[in-house]
Each structure stands twice: as C-alpha cells, then as structure tokens.
Amino acid sequence: MPAKPVVLVVIDGLTPSMFEAAETPALRFLAEHGTYRRATSTFPSLTPVCLSAIATGAHPDVHEIPHLVWWHRGEERLVEYGSSFGAVRAAGVARSLRDTIIDLNARHLGRGAETVYEALEGAGLTTAAINITCYRGRHRHLATIPGVPAVNGPKRFFFYSLYESERTGAPLAVRNRSLGSIDAYAASVGRWLVTRDGFDLLVHYLPDYDFASHVAGPDVAHEALARSDAAVAALMDAAGGPDAFLERYAVVVCSDHGQSRVEQTARLEVADGLVTASNRAAMVYTHDPRGAAEQLDEEPSAGIVAFFEDDELVVRRDGDEDLALLDGVPDGRVRVEAALRNPNAGEVVVSAATGWEFVDLAGHHHLGGGSHGSLEAADSEVPMLTVGLDDPPASITGIKSLVVEHFGVGGAARAA
C-alpha cells in the first residue's frame, strides 16, 4: 500500500506553551489524534537558520546558513536576510532582497546538504512548498515579475505571489501582513493543492504568528494564532473535513523556534572585530577569538559566548570559563559546535542573556515584544506533533528523515 502523502505545517515562532494551551479547533483536532512532544530548534534560533535545518535535516555546519545577518568572506560584504526594513535599507535593498529570495538557496545553502524536496523528487515523488524561504529543489520556476531571476524549487512552488508554478486564484500574499494576508495566501494555495491531491509532501509555512509575536510578545498573539489555525482548517475543509483529511494525509505540526520577551536592548561591539547581530544572537568575526570573548565578560547583554581554541570548544559567561555552562541548555554542545563549524559563521558566537536583545544594523529592536535566536530554552524549544507517522523527532533536524523514511527513501543528509 503506498505511503500517505504528508502535510508539514510550520507555524513560525509558535511556542510550546502557546500550542499546548491553544483552543483553536484545527490544531486541537490534530493534537487529539497525534503524538506530541517538546523538541529543540537549532542555533542561532533564527528563521533562515531554522528553516534551513528543517529542509535539510542538518544543523548549520552542514547547511551553512549562519544567521539573519553575516559577513560573506568571499565577497567581503554583509549578507542581510531581513532583520528589519531598516536593516535591509542599511545593507542595500536590492542586494538584500536578492540574498533573501534567491541566493540563500542558489548560492549560500551548502552544496553538501540535500533538501527534503531534492531527496523526494529524486525518488520520483512530487513535493510542494508554500512561502518557506529554504526551498531548493529540482524544478526551474520563472518569477511573476519580469526581470526577477528564475529559481530552482519543488515541482509545485508558491512563494509570496512572486513565484507560482500554477495559477490558483489566491489573493496577493503581501497586501496586509499585519492582518494575516500571508497566511491567507497560504490557506488559499493549500486548499487548491489539497483539492487536486497534488503532492506527496506539502510544506505549509505560516509566518504571520511570528510577526505578531514580535510586536505583542510570546504567548499573547491569540488573534494571529487563530488566523494560522484557519489556514490549517482550510486544508481540512478542502479534503472534506477533519476526519477525511486524516484519512488522506499524515501530518507534522511544528514551529521553527520559540520566543522570549525583550526587556532590554544593546548594541554589541568588540574592538578589532566585526559584529553581526540581530534579535538574540550575534557573531564576531575576528583574528583573536579569545580576546573578543574576554571583552564580552563585562557586557550584561551577552549570555553564553563560545569559540574554538586549538579545535577545542571554549564557553564563557561573565568571566567564567567552563563547558558546564551549557548544562541545562537544550542540546547545548551539539548546537554551539555546529554553529561554530559553519564556514560562514564568525569565530565567536554569542547567545543573548535573559531578557536582552541585540539591535540590528539600523538599531531596530523588539523592546516590549518578543524575540528569539539564543540558546535559552524559551527561544529553543518548539512544539512537535505527528499524526499518522512515527513518534515526533527530538529536534527540528529530524523532520526530514521522518518524512523521507515514511516514503521509504532514507533520511541522511548527503550531497545533492
């Protein structure tokens, strides 16, 4: 009997506590019929890094996306994926848009990583993705706007109305994000795909909750979650209702990272080092990692600071130096070492202290709202639910292997 198609729902920034307390009907129905656990994100727990981990089944040492903002050593310039509109302007709008929309997949994503789309379509299956920023696949897609370069994505690919492999009649994605237009676009496209049973894997990415949570803070963006839930309910309705939906599809529901409340902000600076910072994580590009880390001993916004010395991991905080500082941090050593072994990362990685956020290139912050990126549990734990599949993985890096093994393809990250 052929394996059921899989729907992977990623609600950006949804915390485990918010998911566990949610009374929204679609998510409650799925939770009542599935197996749930709290799982761990990657580090830095920032959306481009996390979505790349979900798509490739690997941490940043393999997929090579290091942060929201980073220094491109080969081109000697900053890469800015969209920390804020002001940060995009500071880095150059045209360059930042190309980096985020096109080059993250075409040039920055590691050649030694294989996406779930590449793996499944290499085995003759059909994949679909809506709005997710890590989308590298085997099919070429032209943009809906003349002059925008073509990209390689899944066979059925829909990206913020800019790339659309088929005409679905969906409304414009970016017309009013604060009122949930992006999730509404995903709901419309998802409904169209389910009606046609047009995939073996659908990645249904819903980013509007994270947008609202940055403003309001973690665990209070109830209206945004209701809109995300409606986008999931649209898939169920297209299948003929919740029970019919689960008869046809296996399901994974997760987020990419958590969030924590921002109470204080800081501009992180290190003498003789280039700092790239955004949200609750930073990197320092320097010829003297120990010297840079020691400069941060008296910096209240810096939590765990890590670097390699003679290929051995060194962890500091407030002048103390001990690997035991990672005790209690979810998958702490694995995630820190993977972040540092990314060839695009700085020599020093910094996880913000509780309540602190690092301002971005434009000085933007989320004071009074929510943020993420650090090693702390609030930023790093995610809800993980599976329905009609094996038990939920302990990390977002386990989603790819769960899915491809469901189809009998095999789950290891390997060269594409």
C-alpha positions in Angstrom: 0.0 0.0 0.0 1.5 3.4 -0.9 2.5 5.7 1.9 0.1 8.5 2.7 1.1 12.0 1.4 2.5 14.2 4.2 1.5 17.7 5.2 4.2 19.6 7.2 2.7 22.7 8.9 5.3 25.1 10.2 3.9 27.9 12.3 6.8 30.4 12.7 7.6 31.3 16.2 4.9 29.3 17.9 6.0 28.4 21.5 5.2 25.0 23.1 3.2 26.7 25.8 1.0 28.6 23.3 0.4 25.4 21.3 -0.4 23.4 24.4 -2.9 25.9 25.7 -4.5 26.7 22.3 -8.2 26.1 21.9 -8.2 26.7 18.1 -10.2 24.0 16.5 -7.9 22.7 13.8 -4.8 22.4 16.0 -6.8 20.9 18.8 -8.2 18.3 16.5 -4.8 17.3 15.3 -3.4 17.3 18.8 -6.1 14.9 19.9 -5.3 12.5 17.1 -1.5 12.6 17.2 1.6 12.2 19.4 3.2 15.3 20.9 6.5 16.4 22.5 8.6 19.4 23.0 11.5 19.4 20.6 14.7 21.5 20.1 15.5 24.0 17.4 19.0 24.8 16.1 21.4 27.7 16.9 21.2 30.6 16.3 17.4 30.0 16.6 16.6 32.5 13.8 14.2 31.8 11.0 16.6 31.4 8.0 18.9 29.1 10.1 15.9 27.1 11.4 14.0 26.7 8.1 17.2 25.5 6.5 17.6 23.0 9.3 14.1 21.7 8.7 14.5 21.5 5.0 17.9 19.8 5.0 17.7 17.7 8.2 21.0 19.3 9.4 22.5 21.9 11.6 24.4 25.0 10.3 27.7 23.1 10.0 26.1 21.3 7.0 23.5 23.7 5.6 25.9 26.7 6.1 23.2 29.4 6.7 24.7 31.1 9.8 22.4 33.9 10.9 20.0 36.6 9.8 23.0 38.8 9.1 26.5 37.6 8.4 29.8 38.5 6.8 30.5 37.0 3.4 34.2 36.4 3.5 34.5 35.5 -0.2 32.7 38.7 -1.4 33.8 40.9 1.6 30.3 42.2 2.3 27.4 41.8 4.7 24.5 39.5 3.9 21.2 40.7 5.5 18.2 38.4 5.2 15.7 40.8 6.6 16.2 41.6 10.3 14.1 44.7 9.8 13.2 47.0 6.9 15.8 49.5 8.3 18.5 46.8 8.3 17.6 45.9 4.7 18.0 49.5 3.7 21.3 49.8 5.6 22.7 46.7 3.7 21.2 47.8 0.4 17.6 46.9 -0.6 18.3 45.3 -4.0 21.2 43.2 -2.6 19.3 42.1 0.5 16.2 41.1 -1.5 18.4 39.0 -3.9 20.2 37.4 -0.9 17.0 36.5 0.9 14.8 35.4 -2.0 17.3 33.9 -4.4 20.9 33.5 -3.2 20.1 31.9 0.1 19.1 28.8 -1.9 21.1 29.3 -5.1 24.5 30.2 -3.6 24.5 30.2 0.3 22.9 26.9 1.1 25.6 24.3 1.4 26.3 22.0 -1.5 26.9 19.2 1.0 23.3 19.5 2.1 20.3 17.9 0.4 16.8 19.3 0.9 13.8 17.2 1.5 12.5 18.4 -1.9 15.6 17.2 -3.7 15.5 13.8 -1.8 11.9 13.0 -2.5 11.8 14.2 -6.1 15.0 12.3 -6.8 12.9 9.3 -5.9 10.1 10.2 -8.3 7.7 11.8 -5.7 6.1 15.2 -6.0 6.8 18.0 -3.5 5.0 21.3 -2.9 6.0 24.3 -0.8 4.3 27.5 0.1 6.3 30.6 1.2 9.1 28.7 3.0 12.4 30.5 2.4 14.6 27.4 2.2 13.1 25.8 -0.9 16.0 24.5 -3.1 14.6 21.8 -5.5 14.9 20.3 -8.9 12.5 22.4 -10.9 13.1 25.7 -12.5 10.5 28.4 -11.9 10.1 31.8 -13.5 9.1 34.8 -11.5 5.7 36.6 -11.9 7.5 39.9 -12.1 9.7 40.5 -15.3 13.4 40.8 -14.6 13.4 38.8 -11.4 15.7 35.7 -11.8 14.3 32.2 -12.1 14.9 29.8 -9.2 15.0 26.1 -8.6 12.4 24.8 -6.2 9.9 22.0 -5.7 7.7 20.9 -8.6 4.7 22.8 -7.1 6.1 26.0 -5.7 4.4 29.1 -4.4 6.4 32.0 -2.8 4.7 35.2 -1.7 3.0 35.6 -5.1 6.4 36.1 -6.7 6.9 32.5 -7.9 3.8 30.4 -8.7 4.1 27.1 -10.5 0.4 27.2 -11.3 -2.4 29.7 -11.2 -4.6 29.1 -8.2 -6.6 32.3 -7.9 -5.0 33.0 -4.5 -5.1 36.7 -3.3 -1.9 38.7 -3.2 0.3 37.5 -0.3 1.8 40.8 0.8 -1.2 43.1 0.7 -1.5 43.4 4.5 0.7 41.3 6.6 -0.3 42.7 10.0 -3.8 41.3 9.3 -2.6 37.9 8.2 -2.5 38.2 4.4 0.5 35.9 4.0 -1.2 33.1 6.0 -4.4 33.7 4.0 -2.4 33.3 0.8 -1.0 30.0 2.1 -4.5 28.9 3.0 -5.8 29.6 -0.5 -3.0 27.9 -2.2 -3.1 24.9 0.2 -6.8 24.5 -0.4 -6.1 24.4 -4.2 -3.4 21.8 -3.8 -5.5 19.5 -1.5 -8.5 19.7 -3.8 -6.3 18.3 -6.5 -4.4 15.9 -4.2 -1.4 17.4 -5.9 1.6 16.3 -3.8 3.3 13.7 -1.8 4.8 16.3 0.5 3.3 19.7 1.2 5.3 22.2 3.3 2.7 24.7 4.5 4.7 27.5 6.1 2.7 30.1 8.1 4.9 33.1 9.2 2.3 35.6 10.4 2.2 34.4 14.0 5.9 35.2 14.5 5.3 38.7 13.0 2.6 39.3 15.6 4.5 37.8 18.5 7.5 40.1 17.8 5.1 43.0 18.4 3.0 41.7 21.3 5.4 39.2 22.9 5.4 35.4 23.3 2.2 33.6 24.2 -0.2 36.5 23.7 -0.7 36.7 19.9 -4.0 34.8 20.1 -5.6 36.5 17.1 -2.6 35.7 14.9 -2.8 32.0 16.0 -6.5 31.9 15.2 -5.6 33.0 11.6 -2.9 30.4 11.4 -5.4 27.8 12.6 -7.8 29.0 9.9 -5.1 28.3 7.3 -4.8 24.7 8.6 -8.6 24.4 8.7 -8.7 25.4 5.0 -6.7 22.2 4.2 -9.1 20.1 6.2 -12.2 21.7 4.5 -10.7 21.0 1.1 -10.3 17.4 2.0 -13.9 17.1 3.1 -13.5 17.8 6.8 -11.0 16.9 9.6 -11.7 13.1 9.6 -11.4 12.9 5.8 -8.2 14.9 6.0 -6.5 12.5 8.3 -7.7 9.5 6.2 -5.8 11.0 3.2 -2.8 12.6 4.8 -0.2 12.1 7.5 0.7 15.4 9.3 3.5 17.1 11.1 2.9 20.3 13.0 5.8 22.3 14.5 7.4 25.7 14.7 11.0 26.6 13.8 11.9 28.3 17.1 10.4 29.8 20.3 10.3 33.3 21.6 11.1 35.2 24.8 10.2 38.7 26.0 12.6 41.6 25.3 13.1 43.8 28.4 16.4 45.5 27.5 18.4 46.2 24.3 22.1 46.7 23.5 24.3 47.4 20.5 27.1 44.7 20.7 30.6 46.0 19.9 34.0 44.4 20.1 37.3 46.2 19.4 39.2 44.8 16.4 36.2 42.6 15.5 33.2 42.8 13.1 30.0 42.1 15.0 26.9 40.9 13.1 23.9 40.9 15.5 20.2 40.7 15.3 17.4 39.6 17.7 19.0 37.5 20.4 22.2 36.1 18.7 25.4 37.6 17.4 28.6 36.6 15.8 32.1 38.2 15.9 34.5 37.9 13.0 37.9 38.3 14.5 41.5 37.1 14.3 41.6 36.9 18.1 38.6 34.8 19.3 39.7 34.6 23.0 40.4 38.4 23.1 37.0 39.1 21.6 35.2 36.7 24.0 37.0 38.2 27.0 35.9 41.7 26.0 32.3 40.5 26.5 32.8 39.3 30.1 31.5 42.6 31.4 28.8 43.0 28.8 25.4 42.4 30.5 23.6 41.6 27.2 26.0 38.7 26.5 25.0 35.4 27.9 26.9 32.3 26.7 29.9 33.2 24.5 31.6 30.4 22.6 34.6 29.8 20.3 37.2 27.2 19.3 40.7 27.2 20.6 43.0 24.6 19.2 39.9 22.9 17.9 38.5 22.6 21.4 35.2 24.2 22.4 35.6 27.1 24.9 32.5 28.5 26.6 32.5 31.7 28.7 29.9 33.7 30.6 30.5 36.7 32.9 34.2 35.8 33.1 33.6 32.1 34.0 35.0 29.5 31.5 33.5 26.1 31.8 31.7 23.7 29.4 29.3 23.1 32.3 27.8 26.5 31.4 26.0 24.6 28.7 24.3 22.3 31.3 20.6 22.7 31.1 20.8 24.3 27.6 18.8 22.1 25.2 21.3 20.2 23.0 23.7 22.9 24.0 27.1 21.5 22.9 25.8 20.0 19.7 24.1 23.2 18.6 27.0 25.5 19.6 29.6 23.4 17.9 27.5 23.1 14.8 27.1 26.9 14.7 30.9 27.5 15.0 31.8 24.9 12.4 29.7 26.7 9.8 32.3 28.1 7.4 30.2 31.3 7.1 30.0 31.9 10.9 32.0 34.3 12.9 34.9 32.9 15.1 32.8 33.7 18.2 29.1 33.1 18.7 27.1 35.0 21.3 23.8 34.0 22.8 22.0 36.9 24.5 21.3 37.0 28.2 17.8 36.5 29.5 15.6 39.5 28.6 18.2 41.1 26.3 18.1 41.7 22.5 20.9 42.9 20.2 19.8 45.8 17.9 20.3 45.2 14.2 22.2 47.3 11.6 19.6 50.0 11.7 19.2 50.0 15.5 15.9 48.2 15.3 14.7 46.1 18.2 11.5 44.5 19.7 11.6 46.1 23.1 8.4 45.2 24.9 7.6 42.4 22.4 9.1 39.1 21.6 12.4 37.9 20.1 14.5 34.8 19.6 17.9 33.5 18.5 19.5 32.5 21.8 20.4 29.1 23.2 18.0 29.5 26.0 15.0 27.1 26.3 12.4 29.8 25.6 14.0 30.5 22.2 15.0 26.9 21.5 12.0 24.7 22.4 9.3 24.1 19.8 6.1 22.1 19.7 6.3 18.9 17.7 3.3 16.9 16.7 3.0 13.9 14.4 -0.3 12.3 13.2 -0.1 9.1 11.2 3.7 8.9 11.4 6.4 7.7 13.7 6.9 9.5 17.0 7.8 13.1 16.7 11.6 13.8 16.5 13.5 15.4 19.3 14.9 18.1 17.0 13.7 20.1 14.0 16.7 18.4 12.2 14.8 15.1 12.5 11.8 16.2 10.4 13.4 15.5 7.0 14.4 11.9 8.0 11.0 11.2 9.4 9.3 12.3 6.2 11.7 10.6 3.7 11.8 7.4 5.6 8.0 7.4 5.7 8.2 7.2 1.9 11.0 4.5 2.0 13.6 6.9 0.6 16.0 7.1 3.6 16.8 10.2 5.7 20.5 11.0 5.9 21.7 14.5 4.8 24.0 14.0 1.8 25.4 15.8 -1.2 22.6 16.7 -3.7 
